[in-house]
Amino acid sequence: MTGFPRATRLRSGEDFKRNLKARKRGSGRWFTTSVVANQAGHARLGMVIGRRVLAQATRRNRIKRVTREQFRLLATGLGAVDIVVRLRSKLATEDMPEAEAEIERLLRELA
């Protein structure tokens, strides 16, 4: 799988709402993940990384890139689930390596 194909993305607001109400969650210092089974037959990813929590676009984009890459590496072992990764607290520049490790850990827990 190259890139981040449309079929592997959560796109509709209904999918996000259903997922964010899910009971199965994982959380860390900066991120929360929620997981719910889907009918698509493969794993899909959605991200909620708001400007209020992380003001600089370059840092938001870096988090998204890291999340997509970790998802891509683990997607085959995840099964038919929808995953939403949400940034829940402010993230300083010096904390980026730890945050990237946290994303990896949270996604590996789901696999």
Protein Blocks (a to p, Z undefined) as FASTA:
>chain_A
ZZjafklpcfbfklmmmmmmpmbdcddfkbccdddddfkopacddddddfklmmblklmm
mmmmmmmmmmmmmmmmnopaddddddfbdcdfklmmmmmmmmmmmmmmmZZ
